[in-house]
Amino acid sequence: MKKITLSEYLAGEGTQKQLADALGIQQTAVSQMARSGRNIEVTIYANGRIEAHEIRKLPAKPKRYAA
C-alpha cells in the first residue's frame, strides 16, 4: 500500500484520466480537485486498486453562534 498526495500521483504515477477511471468519476472532477488545492490523499494498493480521500479538520466548518 502506498499513500501519496494527489499532486504527487499526477506528477509521477498516472494521468487525470487514469485516476478518474479507477475511481469511477469524470476526468473533469479530478481536474477540479487538482486545481482547487484540496488536501486529497491517493492510496494505491498492491493489487492495483486505487482510493482517494480528502483530509479535512473536524468540524469542517466552525459553529455559528447567535448574537
N, C-alpha and C positions, 0 to 999 in steps of 0.2 A: 504494500500500500504506500502511495506517495501523495503527500498533500502539498500543493503549491497554489500561489495566487493566480487569479485569472490572467493577469498581465504576463506572468511567467509562463503559463500554459500557452498563451497565444504567441509568445516570443520564441518558444522552442519545442513545444510538444505537438501542436496541431493548429488548425485554422479555425476561424469562427464557424464555418460550415460544418466541419467535423465535430466540433463540440456541440453545436445545435442538434445535429443528427443523433449524437449519443444521448443527449438529454431529452430528446423528443420535443424540441421547441424550434422556433424560427431563427434563422441566422440574424435577422434584424434585432431580435431580443438580446442575443449575445453582444451584438454591436452596441446596443444601448447600455448594457451592463458595463462594457469596457469603457465607453465614453463618460459614464456618469461618475466614475471614481469610487463606486461602492466597493466595500470590502468583501469580495467573493473569493471563496476558497474552493479549489477544484481537487477532488480526491480521485486518483487513478488506482484501481485495484489490480492485483496480479493477473486476474482473469480477463482484464481489459475493460471491465465495467467502469463507468465514469459517473460521479455525482458532483454536484455543486451546491454550496451553501453560502448564504450571506451571514457574515458575522456582525452582530449589532449589540449595542448595550441594551440592558433591560432596566427600566422600561424604555422603549424606543422613543417615546415622546414624553416630555415632562408633564406632570399633572398641572392642570389649570385650576387655580383657586378662585372662588367667588370673592368679589370685593365687598 
